[in-house]
């Protein structure tokens, strides 16, 4: 804590307050629900600011992905102000305030940074310590992420020099980079993603310390590493991100299967095709993302003869190859199975002159639940290699003609289509008219008729069904009377 306070005192020229006329952040770029949360906090006497990626993205001319709010109100005080508010976290309490049925905004209290020298070895640091806005700014990772936007007067407050670094397009750690990377090695991965996404360059001292502490990534939490991996694959700059990770020396300690990624032209081509789709706003399932990253591992499987294509033996062999990676990355079992199903179905998309088409297999293949993800992966793979366009067109046409396709559903609903006529419910169906027995000729049978019905040639008489009479229950007093008369 003493180190953080000393840094704050040395930064006497800060904070820099940027008025509204000198920046591009506008309240109209912020969701209404976020404005309502900050308004309620301010109305009840608390300070509230937007911080982090949302302010950075707007200043860089990019649409913000999410909004984070910081305040001087404590978690319990936040919870009392909002009906749909839930507190999470043990080391540091955060408030999730829901603005819709399935969307929440994270509201955090100003944190006081903890100096690692003041914490004994082997003791988990307790970050559940509240501080001032100055301490909260110096606790963050990079200067470009420590900008605070005050919606009340539309000013931006800068305590670490983030505004200057954005203009210079430099990514710089707050404080000593060596200490910050030792505290949290995941920041090295985040630095690679920020440099790739925004076109920034890492400062000279940060680059030196990132390379020196790259081996510490193996000590980081596996769930956080998996989350960062998905962020890289969805950021629209995954190819450049893995080049930076390779340059920093992170991949051998995190994903050794991708070591020397910048020289793996097939991998880079697949990631570039993925980035083009992400920048166009297309969503890609996570199973397809993982398959794009590790597809080179299954090269020996793809060289197998066609007798193993799409069979259980192919799936088992793929699982034996991918199991160590899935365990190390902590991939869920369902996600792993989806990846293996995508891989084992790729050969079925490629048409060979030696193999005749099997309509029965193709119809079953199109109806498979993994067909959509497998075809999407095949499209990205074909885009990266520049081939197989005829095969993609063929399978898309076949899928469009399937029983679940919109065209097939439209044909079913066409008027006059016999297959579309729905059967009436059993209680609304007309009763079947059975053949009535003839009453003329030698083969006539004896039939009982009602008094009101008479058999004629035009209208044969209907046989009256015989009803079974039910005995009426005898009253108790009647039984006693009959018994008494018999005894007398």
RODO-2510 file (C-alpha; in nm, 4 decimals, decimal comma):
residues 488
     n   res          X          Y          Z
     1     x     0,0000     0,0000     0,0000
     2     x     0,2876     0,2370     0,0740
     3     x     0,4264     0,1766    -0,2749
     4     x     0,0912     0,2640    -0,4364
     5     x     0,0552     0,5824    -0,2328
     6     x     0,4097     0,6866    -0,3248
     7     x     0,3301     0,6430    -0,6939
     8     x     0,0187     0,8569    -0,6539
     9     x     0,2183     1,1330    -0,4874
    10     x     0,4791     1,1283    -0,7676
    11     x     0,2024     1,1687    -1,0278
    12     x     0,1357     1,5245    -0,9088
    13     x     0,0271     1,6391    -1,2546
    14     x    -0,2641     1,3953    -1,2398
    15     x    -0,5544     1,3662    -1,2573
    16     x    -0,6092     1,5120    -1,6015
    17     x    -0,9728     1,6162    -1,6443
    18     x    -1,0843     1,6252    -2,0057
    19     x    -1,3975     1,8354    -2,0659
    20     x    -1,6771     1,7259    -2,2967
    21     x    -1,5707     1,9404    -2,5922
    22     x    -1,2289     1,7682    -2,6089
    23     x    -1,3362     1,4031    -2,6340
    24     x    -1,5804     1,1899    -2,8350
    25     x    -1,7691     1,0139    -2,5525
    26     x    -2,1384     1,1020    -2,5478
    27     x    -2,4213     0,9953    -2,3193
    28     x    -2,6186     0,8865    -2,6266
    29     x    -2,3614     0,6109    -2,6834
    30     x    -2,4421     0,4595    -2,3440
    31     x    -2,7319     0,2239    -2,2789
    32     x    -3,0298     0,3733    -2,1031
    33     x    -3,0172     0,1101    -1,8298
    34     x    -2,6561     0,2027    -1,7497
    35     x    -2,7481     0,5705    -1,7245
    36     x    -3,0346     0,4821    -1,4892
    37     x    -2,8003     0,2921    -1,2550
    38     x    -2,5525     0,5802    -1,2347
    39     x    -2,8356     0,8312    -1,1888
    40     x    -2,9799     0,6380    -0,8940
    41     x    -2,6377     0,6103    -0,7291
    42     x    -2,5767     0,9828    -0,7685
    43     x    -2,9276     1,0672    -0,6479
    44     x    -2,8563     0,8791    -0,3241
    45     x    -2,5312     1,0682    -0,2615
    46     x    -2,2759     0,8322    -0,4204
    47     x    -2,0220     0,8873    -0,6969
    48     x    -2,0493     0,6729    -1,0094
    49     x    -1,8242     0,6456    -1,3163
    50     x    -1,7904     0,4356    -1,6285
    51     x    -1,4487     0,2734    -1,6430
    52     x    -1,2417     0,0332    -1,8480
    53     x    -1,3028    -0,1038    -2,1933
    54     x    -1,6199     0,0916    -2,2726
    55     x    -1,4455     0,4307    -2,2369
    56     x    -1,1377     0,3045    -2,4236
    57     x    -1,3401     0,1633    -2,7150
    58     x    -1,5454     0,4805    -2,7633
    59     x    -1,2303     0,6942    -2,7665
    60     x    -1,0832     0,4602    -3,0311
    61     x    -1,3965     0,4915    -3,2457
    62     x    -1,5188     0,1371    -3,1775
    63     x    -1,8594     0,0273    -3,0442
    64     x    -1,8384    -0,0640    -2,6735
    65     x    -1,9016    -0,4292    -2,5917
    66     x    -1,9944    -0,3941    -2,2262
    67     x    -2,0218    -0,1300    -1,9560
    68     x    -1,8579    -0,1403    -1,6128
    69     x    -1,9493     0,1012    -1,3324
    70     x    -1,7391     0,1919    -1,0292
    71     x    -1,8695     0,3787    -0,7276
    72     x    -1,7823     0,4685    -0,3714
    73     x    -2,0943     0,2863    -0,2474
    74     x    -2,0249    -0,0439    -0,0710
    75     x    -2,1808    -0,3663    -0,2046
    76     x    -2,4531    -0,3797     0,0622
    77     x    -2,5427    -0,0194    -0,0048
    78     x    -2,5714    -0,0952    -0,3779
    79     x    -2,7960    -0,3917    -0,3101
    80     x    -3,0354    -0,1783    -0,1049
    81     x    -3,0848     0,0590    -0,3988
    82     x    -3,1788    -0,1988    -0,6648
    83     x    -3,4417    -0,4696    -0,6500
    84     x    -3,2711    -0,7079    -0,8918
    85     x    -2,9181    -0,6948    -0,7551
    86     x    -2,7012    -0,9933    -0,6634
    87     x    -2,3647    -0,9881    -0,4853
    88     x    -2,0947    -1,2272    -0,6058
    89     x    -1,7308    -1,2973    -0,5224
    90     x    -1,5448    -1,3851    -0,2057
    91     x    -1,2077    -1,2102    -0,2414
    92     x    -1,3809    -0,8964    -0,3675
    93     x    -1,7551    -0,8407    -0,3646
    94     x    -1,9191    -0,7272    -0,6881
    95     x    -2,2789    -0,6270    -0,7566
    96     x    -2,4636    -0,7508    -1,0651
    97     x    -2,7554    -0,5180    -1,1340
    98     x    -2,9993    -0,6533    -1,3939
    99     x    -3,1322    -0,4058    -1,6492
   100     x    -3,3256    -0,6701    -1,8475
   101     x    -3,4393    -1,0248    -1,7817
   102     x    -3,1058    -1,1731    -1,8928
   103     x    -2,8581    -0,8817    -1,8961
   104     x    -2,6795    -0,7297    -1,5984
   105     x    -2,4293    -0,4507    -1,5409
   106     x    -2,1336    -0,5061    -1,3108
   107     x    -2,1052    -0,2420    -1,0397
   108     x    -1,7881    -0,2451    -0,8279
   109     x    -1,6671    -0,0404    -0,5343
   110     x    -1,3386     0,1509    -0,5587
   111     x    -1,0624    -0,0928    -0,4623
   112     x    -0,7526    -0,0273    -0,2588
   113     x    -0,4526    -0,2046    -0,4131
   114     x    -0,2557    -0,4392    -0,1886
   115     x     0,1220    -0,4292    -0,1993
   116     x     0,2576    -0,7849    -0,2455
   117     x     0,5447    -0,7048    -0,0067
   118     x     0,2924    -0,6586     0,2752
   119     x     0,1347    -1,0028     0,2261
   120     x     0,3137    -1,3089     0,3714
   121     x     0,4015    -1,5937     0,1367
   122     x     0,1392    -1,8658     0,1133
   123     x    -0,1417    -1,6345     0,2253
   124     x    -0,4169    -1,5510    -0,0228
   125     x    -0,4341    -1,1777    -0,0730
   126     x    -0,7603    -1,0170     0,0293
   127     x    -0,8664    -0,7626    -0,2308
   128     x    -1,1937    -0,6966    -0,0486
   129     x    -1,0536    -0,3624     0,0684
   130     x    -1,2253    -0,0446    -0,0389
   131     x    -1,0345     0,2684    -0,1288
   132     x    -1,0489     0,5914    -0,3282
   133     x    -1,0764     0,6493    -0,7001
   134     x    -0,7015     0,7242    -0,7178
   135     x    -0,6150     0,3883    -0,5605
   136     x    -0,8624     0,2118    -0,7859
   137     x    -0,6985     0,3656    -1,0951
   138     x    -0,3509     0,2432    -0,9997
   139     x    -0,4823    -0,1048    -0,9273
   140     x    -0,5803    -0,1627    -1,2930
   141     x    -0,3590    -0,3395    -1,5455
   142     x    -0,2912    -0,0964    -1,8327
   143     x    -0,3135     0,2791    -1,8604
   144     x    -0,5671     0,2677    -2,1446
   145     x    -0,8054     0,0775    -1,9133
   146     x    -0,7936     0,3274    -1,6255
   147     x    -1,0000     0,6112    -1,7747
   148     x    -1,3108     0,7227    -1,5818
   149     x    -1,6125     0,8849    -1,7446
   150     x    -1,8432     1,0965    -1,5297
   151     x    -2,1835     1,1051    -1,6982
   152     x    -2,3046     1,3932    -1,4764
   153     x    -2,0725     1,6520    -1,6376
   154     x    -1,9453     1,4369    -1,9332
   155     x    -1,5800     1,4658    -1,8271
   156     x    -1,3048     1,2020    -1,8467
   157     x    -1,0622     1,1647    -1,5558
   158     x    -0,7158     1,0222    -1,6201
   159     x    -0,4876     0,9324    -1,3278
   160     x    -0,2243     0,7219    -1,5098
   161     x    -0,1579     0,8825    -1,8502
   162     x    -0,3982     0,6648    -2,0492
   163     x    -0,5102     0,9529    -2,2740
   164     x    -0,1528     1,0208    -2,3811
   165     x    -0,0858     0,6505    -2,4480
   166     x    -0,3988     0,6244    -2,6643
   167     x    -0,2742     0,9121    -2,8788
   168     x     0,0721     0,7517    -2,9057
   169     x    -0,0857     0,4048    -2,9538
   170     x     0,1311     0,2517    -2,6813
   171     x     0,0260    -0,0204    -2,4404
   172     x     0,1837     0,0390    -2,1010
   173     x     0,1409    -0,1281    -1,7629
   174     x     0,0511     0,0760    -1,4561
   175     x     0,3479     0,0623    -1,2206
   176     x     0,6411    -0,1773    -1,2565
   177     x     0,5643    -0,4268    -1,5393
   178     x     0,7733    -0,7027    -1,3815
   179     x     0,5740    -0,6817    -1,0583
   180     x     0,2397    -0,6604    -1,2377
   181     x     0,3127    -0,9608    -1,4622
   182     x     0,4282    -1,1664    -1,1630
   183     x     0,1081    -1,0779    -0,9779
   184     x    -0,1096    -1,1892    -1,2675
   185     x     0,0565    -1,3624    -1,5680
   186     x    -0,2750    -1,3527    -1,7596
   187     x    -0,1971    -0,9847    -1,8235
   188     x     0,0678    -1,0967    -2,0747
   189     x    -0,2043    -1,2706    -2,2776
   190     x    -0,4278    -0,9654    -2,2503
   191     x    -0,1385    -0,7464    -2,3706
   192     x    -0,1042    -0,9625    -2,6840
   193     x    -0,4777    -0,9340    -2,7552
   194     x    -0,4860    -0,5557    -2,7036
   195     x    -0,1838    -0,5018    -2,9286
   196     x    -0,3406    -0,7143    -3,2034
   197     x    -0,6893    -0,5702    -3,1754
   198     x    -0,6027    -0,1993    -3,1498
   199     x    -0,2783    -0,1944    -3,3466
   200     x    -0,0809    -0,0769    -3,0415
   201     x     0,2795    -0,1596    -2,9615
   202     x     0,3930    -0,2770    -2,6230
   203     x     0,6286    -0,0411    -2,4439
   204     x     0,9945    -0,1417    -2,4405
   205     x     1,0027    -0,2206    -2,0688
   206     x     0,6739    -0,4090    -2,0829
   207     x     0,7956    -0,6243    -2,3715
   208     x     1,1150    -0,7121    -2,1867
   209     x     0,9300    -0,8110    -1,8680
   210     x     0,6576    -0,9979    -2,0611
   211     x     0,9181    -1,2232    -2,2233
   212     x     1,0939    -1,2732    -1,8882
   213     x     0,7710    -1,3811    -1,7130
   214     x     0,6105    -1,5822    -1,9967
   215     x     0,6740    -1,9135    -1,8184
   216     x     0,4503    -1,8038    -1,5297
   217     x     0,1440    -1,8429    -1,7529
   218     x     0,1442    -2,2150    -1,6731
   219     x     0,0735    -2,1231    -1,3075
   220     x    -0,2388    -1,9206    -1,3884
   221     x    -0,5931    -2,0427    -1,3264
   222     x    -0,7075    -2,2784    -1,6058
   223     x    -1,0605    -2,1344    -1,6189
   224     x    -0,9295    -1,7816    -1,6662
   225     x    -0,6946    -1,9030    -1,9394
   226     x    -0,9841    -2,0710    -2,1223
   227     x    -1,1869    -1,7503    -2,0977
   228     x    -0,8978    -1,5524    -2,2465
   229     x    -0,8643    -1,8085    -2,5256
   230     x    -1,2282    -1,7576    -2,6260
   231     x    -1,1814    -1,3791    -2,6110
   232     x    -0,8863    -1,4035    -2,8490
   233     x    -1,0781    -1,6204    -3,0949
   234     x    -1,3772    -1,3827    -3,0915
   235     x    -1,1939    -1,0476    -3,0965
   236     x    -1,1563    -1,0308    -3,4751
   237     x    -0,7746    -1,0259    -3,4529
   238     x    -0,6967    -1,3840    -3,3510
   239     x    -0,4257    -1,4385    -3,6146
   240     x    -0,2261    -1,1359    -3,4996
   241     x    -0,2874    -1,2244    -3,1332
   242     x    -0,1244    -1,5660    -3,1692
   243     x     0,1679    -1,4083    -3,3505
   244     x     0,2212    -1,1788    -3,0507
   245     x     0,1846    -1,4694    -2,8072
   246     x     0,4481    -1,6592    -3,0021
   247     x     0,6749    -1,3531    -2,9985
   248     x     0,6339    -1,3153    -2,6216
   249     x     0,7187    -1,6835    -2,5697
   250     x     0,3830    -1,7689    -2,4091
   251     x     0,2638    -2,0544    -2,6344
   252     x     0,5191    -2,3198    -2,5245
   253     x     0,3972    -2,2782    -2,1645
   254     x     0,0269    -2,2450    -2,2469
   255     x    -0,0553    -2,4287    -2,5727
   256     x     0,2602    -2,6136    -2,6824
   257     x     0,0689    -2,7674    -2,9764
   258     x     0,0668    -2,4204    -3,1355
   259     x     0,4322    -2,3380    -3,0778
   260     x     0,5827    -2,1362    -3,3629
   261     x     0,2298    -2,0337    -3,4633
   262     x     0,3464    -1,7434    -3,6799
   263     x     0,5221    -1,9938    -3,9071
   264     x     0,2209    -2,2274    -3,9283
   265     x     0,0683    -2,0920    -4,2478
   266     x    -0,2337    -2,3254    -4,2377
   267     x    -0,3259    -2,2126    -3,8859
   268     x    -0,2803    -1,8444    -3,9666
   269     x    -0,4914    -1,8816    -4,2834
   270     x    -0,7752    -2,0422    -4,0849
   271     x    -0,7605    -1,7720    -3,8180
   272     x    -0,7611    -1,4963    -4,0801
   273     x    -1,0733    -1,6486    -4,2382
   274     x    -1,2285    -1,6589    -3,8901
   275     x    -1,1380    -1,2925    -3,8264
   276     x    -1,3086    -1,1836    -4,1488
   277     x    -1,6304    -1,3502    -4,0387
   278     x    -1,6116    -1,2040    -3,6880
   279     x    -1,5511    -0,8519    -3,8202
   280     x    -1,8585    -0,8993    -4,0399
   281     x    -2,0604    -0,9611    -3,7230
   282     x    -2,1149    -1,3357    -3,7607
   283     x    -2,1390    -1,5573    -3,4535
   284     x    -1,9247    -1,8713    -3,4480
   285     x    -1,9975    -2,1573    -3,2020
   286     x    -1,7220    -2,2212    -2,9509
   287     x    -1,6799    -2,5802    -3,0720
   288     x    -1,5966    -2,4511    -3,4225
   289     x    -1,3457    -2,2047    -3,2731
   290     x    -1,1601    -2,4791    -3,0877
   291     x    -1,1626    -2,7028    -3,3954
   292     x    -1,0122    -2,4247    -3,6077
   293     x    -0,7313    -2,3879    -3,3561
   294     x    -0,6360    -2,7541    -3,3166
   295     x    -0,7309    -2,9037    -3,6536
   296     x    -0,3672    -2,9714    -3,7446
   297     x    -0,3479    -3,2243    -3,4595
   298     x    -0,5766    -3,4595    -3,6533
   299     x    -0,3623    -3,4828    -3,9652
   300     x    -0,2884    -3,8514    -3,9058
   301     x    -0,6610    -3,9176    -3,8705
   302     x    -0,7390    -3,7522    -4,2035
   303     x    -0,4835    -3,9738    -4,3774
   304     x    -0,6732    -4,2888    -4,2782
   305     x    -0,8572    -4,4856    -4,5483
   306     x    -1,2227    -4,4225    -4,6207
   307     x    -1,3264    -4,7326    -4,4286
   308     x    -1,2910    -4,5397    -4,1037
   309     x    -1,4804    -4,2323    -4,2209
   310     x    -1,7602    -4,1335    -3,9867
   311     x    -1,7333    -4,4541    -3,7836
   312     x    -1,6971    -4,5086    -3,4134
   313     x    -1,3334    -4,6120    -3,4591
   314     x    -1,2563    -4,2735    -3,6127
   315     x    -1,4172    -4,0928    -3,3199
   316     x    -1,2242    -4,3011    -3,0655
   317     x    -0,8930    -4,2334    -3,2391
   318     x    -0,9658    -3,8597    -3,2509
   319     x    -1,0509    -3,8605    -2,8817
   320     x    -0,7226    -4,0303    -2,7939
   321     x    -0,5360    -3,7541    -2,9775
   322     x    -0,7313    -3,4637    -2,8293
   323     x    -0,7926    -3,5864    -2,4728
   324     x    -0,4665    -3,4494    -2,3185
   325     x    -0,5309    -3,1040    -2,4669
   326     x    -0,8934    -3,0980    -2,3516
   327     x    -0,7936    -3,1937    -1,9978
   328     x    -0,5212    -2,9292    -1,9783
   329     x    -0,7483    -2,6543    -2,1110
   330     x    -1,0389    -2,7671    -1,8888
   331     x    -1,2760    -2,7988    -2,1843
   332     x    -1,6215    -2,9273    -2,0852
   333     x    -1,7015    -3,2825    -2,1924
   334     x    -1,9864    -3,1745    -2,4220
   335     x    -1,7612    -2,9208    -2,5916
   336     x    -1,4941    -3,1843    -2,6473
   337     x    -1,7466    -3,4239    -2,8025
   338     x    -1,8678    -3,1519    -3,0401
   339     x    -1,5111    -3,0843    -3,1535
   340     x    -1,4502    -3,4543    -3,2203
   341     x    -1,7776    -3,4889    -3,4106
   342     x    -1,6849    -3,1946    -3,6318
   343     x    -1,3428    -3,3398    -3,7068
   344     x    -1,4621    -3,6910    -3,7880
   345     x    -1,7212    -3,5626    -4,0367
   346     x    -1,4920    -3,3526    -4,2543
   347     x    -1,4017    -3,6257    -4,5043
   348     x    -1,7682    -3,6834    -4,5795
   349     x    -1,7958    -3,3349    -4,7328
   350     x    -1,5308    -3,3930    -4,9993
   351     x    -1,6649    -3,5665    -5,3099
   352     x    -1,4287    -3,8143    -5,4753
   353     x    -1,4494    -3,9478    -5,8291
   354     x    -1,3756    -4,2947    -5,6974
   355     x    -1,6705    -4,2924    -5,4578
   356     x    -2,0242    -4,2977    -5,5809
   357     x    -2,2818    -4,0909    -5,4011
   358     x    -2,4921    -4,2698    -5,1459
   359     x    -2,8287    -4,0899    -5,1213
   360     x    -2,9302    -4,2902    -4,8154
   361     x    -2,6104    -4,1958    -4,6285
   362     x    -2,6333    -3,8321    -4,7363
   363     x    -2,9907    -3,7891    -4,6135
   364     x    -2,8977    -3,9384    -4,2777
   365     x    -2,5806    -3,7282    -4,2629
   366     x    -2,7696    -3,4024    -4,3244
   367     x    -3,0161    -3,4789    -4,0433
   368     x    -2,7360    -3,5289    -3,7891
   369     x    -2,7296    -3,2735    -3,5057
   370     x    -2,3612    -3,1930    -3,5706
   371     x    -2,4069    -3,1313    -3,9435
   372     x    -2,4511    -2,7508    -3,9095
   373     x    -2,1301    -2,6948    -3,7104
   374     x    -1,9363    -2,9394    -3,9280
   375     x    -2,0486    -2,7626    -4,2476
   376     x    -1,9624    -2,4194    -4,1013
   377     x    -1,6123    -2,5419    -4,0156
   378     x    -1,5784    -2,6895    -4,3653
   379     x    -1,6749    -2,3509    -4,5158
   380     x    -1,4078    -2,1664    -4,3131
   381     x    -1,1544    -2,4357    -4,3951
   382     x    -1,2362    -2,4116    -4,7674
   383     x    -1,2126    -2,0316    -4,7525
   384     x    -0,8643    -2,0555    -4,6016
   385     x    -0,7452    -2,2966    -4,8712
   386     x    -0,9420    -2,1548    -5,1617
   387     x    -1,1096    -2,4754    -5,2793
   388     x    -1,4060    -2,7126    -5,2415
   389     x    -1,6613    -2,4486    -5,3414
   390     x    -1,8612    -2,6996    -5,5483
   391     x    -1,8792    -2,9352    -5,2503
   392     x    -2,0071    -2,6555    -5,0239
   393     x    -2,2742    -2,5631    -5,2780
   394     x    -2,3814    -2,9262    -5,3120
   395     x    -2,4206    -2,9833    -4,9368
   396     x    -2,6011    -2,6539    -4,8833
   397     x    -2,8469    -2,7457    -5,1590
   398     x    -2,8970    -3,0897    -5,0089
   399     x    -2,9545    -2,9413    -4,6630
   400     x    -3,2053    -2,6924    -4,8071
   401     x    -3,4036    -2,9796    -4,9587
   402     x    -3,4136    -3,1757    -4,6328
   403     x    -3,7364    -3,2473    -4,4424
   404     x    -3,6617    -2,9732    -4,1876
   405     x    -3,5636    -2,7103    -4,4449
   406     x    -3,7853    -2,4033    -4,4997
   407     x    -3,8521    -2,5031    -4,8599
   408     x    -3,9726    -2,8450    -4,7570
   409     x    -4,1918    -2,6953    -4,4867
   410     x    -4,3413    -2,4553    -4,7420
   411     x    -4,4240    -2,7423    -4,9749
   412     x    -4,5989    -2,9230    -4,6925
   413     x    -4,8201    -2,6218    -4,6263
   414     x    -4,9247    -2,5736    -4,9894
   415     x    -5,3028    -2,5964    -5,0415
   416     x    -5,4171    -2,9229    -5,1947
   417     x    -5,1205    -3,1166    -5,0612
   418     x    -5,2623    -3,4477    -4,9391
   419     x    -4,9714    -3,4979    -4,7000
   420     x    -5,0557    -3,1702    -4,5295
   421     x    -5,4132    -3,2624    -4,4427
   422     x    -5,4334    -3,3118    -4,0735
   423     x    -5,6419    -3,5903    -3,9281
   424     x    -5,9358    -3,4888    -3,7179
   425     x    -5,9302    -3,5753    -3,3520
   426     x    -6,0909    -3,9065    -3,2670
   427     x    -6,3917    -3,7431    -3,0971
   428     x    -6,4624    -3,5297    -3,4074
   429     x    -6,4318    -3,7998    -3,6709
   430     x    -6,7554    -3,9264    -3,8335
   431     x    -6,8492    -4,2754    -3,7347
   432     x    -6,7956    -4,5428    -3,9941
   433     x    -7,1143    -4,6521    -4,1775
   434     x    -7,1233    -5,0287    -4,1529
   435     x    -7,3153    -5,2301    -4,4115
   436     x    -7,6642    -5,3011    -4,2875
   437     x    -7,8067    -5,6491    -4,3236
   438     x    -8,0463    -5,7076    -4,6105
   439     x    -8,4046    -5,7950    -4,5214
   440     x    -8,5054    -5,9209    -4,8622
   441     x    -8,4206    -6,2374    -5,0423
   442     x    -8,3407    -6,5805    -4,9135
   443     x    -8,0478    -6,4644    -4,7036
   444     x    -8,2566    -6,2376    -4,4864
   445     x    -8,2062    -6,2548    -4,1152
   446     x    -8,4470    -6,2042    -3,8313
   447     x    -8,4130    -5,8522    -3,6998
   448     x    -8,6015    -5,6788    -3,4229
   449     x    -8,7234    -5,3308    -3,5024
   450     x    -8,8583    -5,0517    -3,2978
   451     x    -9,2242    -4,9599    -3,3207
   452     x    -9,1407    -4,6381    -3,5062
   453     x    -8,9140    -4,8020    -3,7640
   454     x    -9,0153    -5,0204    -4,0543
   455     x    -8,7854    -5,2079    -4,2910
   456     x    -8,8125    -5,1042    -4,6532
   457     x    -8,6002    -5,1642    -4,9620
   458     x    -8,4902    -4,7983    -4,9788
   459     x    -8,4222    -4,7686    -4,6094
   460     x    -8,3298    -5,0870    -4,4292
   461     x    -8,4334    -5,0944    -4,0706
   462     x    -8,1778    -5,0383    -3,8020
   463     x    -8,1336    -5,3027    -3,5413
   464     x    -8,2081    -5,1722    -3,2010
   465     x    -7,9204    -5,2424    -2,9642
   466     x    -8,0169    -5,4400    -2,6628
   467     x    -7,9625    -5,2535    -2,3436
   468     x    -7,8569    -5,4202    -2,0283
   469     x    -8,0779    -5,3090    -1,7453
   470     x    -7,9138    -5,2246    -1,4210
   471     x    -8,0818    -5,3263    -1,0993
   472     x    -8,1892    -5,0346    -0,8898
   473     x    -8,0478    -5,0344    -0,5399
   474     x    -8,3012    -5,1212    -0,2752
   475     x    -8,3404    -4,8794     0,0095
   476     x    -8,2398    -4,9967     0,3514
   477     x    -8,5843    -4,9366     0,5057
   478     x    -8,7441    -5,1383     0,2259
   479     x    -8,5255    -5,4378     0,3012
   480     x    -8,6157    -5,4173     0,6705
   481     x    -8,9882    -5,4054     0,5815
   482     x    -8,9685    -5,7122     0,3591
   483     x    -8,7758    -5,9051     0,6235
   484     x    -9,0337    -5,8167     0,8876
   485     x    -9,3242    -5,9354     0,6655
   486     x    -9,1477    -6,2652     0,5971
   487     x    -9,0930    -6,3258     0,9661
   488     x    -9,4552    -6,2508     1,0463
***
